[in-house]
Amino acid sequence: MMSKRCKYALKAMVRLARNYKKGFLSTSSIAEEENIPKKFLEQILLELKRAKLVNSKQGMGGGYYLIKSPDEVSLADLYRIFEGPISLTPCISLNYYEACDDCVDEATCYLRHELMNVREKTRKSMMEATLSAFINKR
């Protein structure tokens, strides 16, 4: 299940995607439009800024904006930032691989092959779910 933190990040990013190349959005306006607690949103936006997905401009008329095109940012990108790996077990993770401590031999593990299929289908779907896809569904 997606955490509120990740869901709010997605909502904020979709809001910023709708405003792509049209200027800046204040934290207050995003919070109000998306019904996100402002203090929580501020933390999320800072994390997105550290991940180089958004940037900000201080001062009057400033706010946040997307760095990348809405076509280039996917649900998978956000999920990895806020939730971690997409895979169900660490031994099949692309970015966070760890050997399972209860597995004697990965090559013959009866769980690994099917869980890799699940991971790939999930990853593919999440990569296809770009910010643009969310905008176009509304």
C-alpha positions in Angstrom: 0.0 0.0 0.0 1.2 3.5 -0.9 1.9 5.7 2.1 0.2 9.1 2.5 3.6 10.7 2.0 4.0 9.1 -1.4 0.4 9.8 -2.3 0.7 13.5 -1.4 4.0 13.7 -3.4 2.2 12.3 -6.4 -0.7 14.7 -6.0 1.7 17.7 -5.6 3.7 16.5 -8.7 0.6 16.2 -10.8 -0.4 19.7 -9.7 3.0 21.0 -10.7 2.8 19.1 -14.0 -0.5 20.8 -14.8 1.4 24.1 -14.4 4.5 23.0 -16.3 6.3 25.9 -18.0 3.5 28.3 -16.7 5.4 29.7 -13.7 5.7 28.9 -10.0 3.2 27.4 -7.6 3.3 28.3 -3.9 3.3 25.6 -1.2 0.1 27.2 0.1 -1.7 27.0 -3.2 -0.7 23.3 -3.8 -1.6 22.4 -0.2 -5.0 24.1 -0.6 -5.8 22.7 -4.1 -4.7 19.2 -3.2 -6.0 19.1 0.4 -2.5 18.3 1.8 -1.4 19.6 5.2 1.0 22.5 4.4 3.8 21.5 6.9 3.8 17.9 5.5 3.8 19.2 2.0 6.9 21.4 2.7 8.8 18.3 3.8 7.7 16.4 0.7 8.7 19.2 -1.6 12.1 19.4 0.0 12.6 15.7 -0.6 11.5 16.1 -4.2 14.0 19.0 -4.6 16.8 16.9 -3.2 15.8 14.2 -5.8 16.1 16.9 -8.5 12.5 16.6 -9.7 11.5 20.1 -8.6 13.1 23.3 -7.9 12.0 26.5 -6.2 12.3 30.3 -6.4 12.2 32.3 -3.3 10.5 35.6 -2.8 7.4 37.4 -4.2 5.8 35.4 -7.0 8.1 32.5 -6.3 7.3 28.9 -5.5 7.9 25.4 -6.9 8.2 24.1 -10.4 9.0 20.9 -12.2 12.5 20.5 -13.5 11.7 17.6 -15.9 8.9 17.3 -18.4 5.7 15.5 -17.1 6.4 12.8 -19.6 9.8 12.1 -17.9 8.6 11.6 -14.3 6.9 8.3 -13.5 5.1 6.8 -10.5 8.1 4.5 -10.3 10.4 7.4 -9.7 8.2 8.8 -6.9 7.6 5.4 -5.4 11.3 4.6 -5.1 11.9 8.0 -3.4 9.2 7.6 -0.8 8.7 3.9 -0.5 11.9 2.3 -1.6 12.1 -0.8 -3.9 9.3 -1.9 -6.1 10.2 -5.5 -5.7 8.5 -7.7 -3.1 11.7 -9.3 -1.9 15.2 -7.9 -1.7 16.8 -10.6 -3.9 14.9 -9.4 -7.0 15.3 -5.7 -6.5 17.0 -3.8 -9.4 18.2 -0.9 -7.2 18.2 -2.3 -3.7 19.4 -5.9 -4.2 20.3 -8.0 -1.1 20.6 -11.8 -0.9 17.8 -13.3 1.2 19.1 -14.8 4.4 16.8 -17.8 4.2 17.7 -18.8 0.6 20.3 -21.5 0.1 20.6 -21.0 -3.7 19.0 -18.2 -5.7 19.4 -20.1 -9.0 17.0 -22.8 -7.7 14.7 -20.7 -5.6 11.1 -21.5 -6.5 9.9 -18.1 -5.4 12.4 -15.9 -7.2 11.4 -16.6 -10.9 7.7 -15.8 -10.4 8.4 -12.8 -8.1 10.7 -11.4 -10.8 7.8 -11.6 -13.3 5.5 -9.8 -10.8 8.2 -7.1 -10.3 8.7 -6.6 -14.0 5.0 -6.2 -14.6 4.6 -3.8 -11.7 7.7 -1.8 -12.7 6.5 -1.6 -16.3 3.1 -0.3 -15.3 4.6 2.2 -12.8 7.0 3.5 -15.5 4.2 4.0 -17.9 2.2 5.9 -15.3 3.9 9.3 -16.0 2.7 12.6 -14.6 1.3 13.2 -18.1 -0.8 10.1 -17.8 -2.3 11.3 -14.6 -3.1 14.7 -16.1 -4.8 13.2 -19.2 -7.1 11.0 -17.1 -8.9 13.9 -15.5 
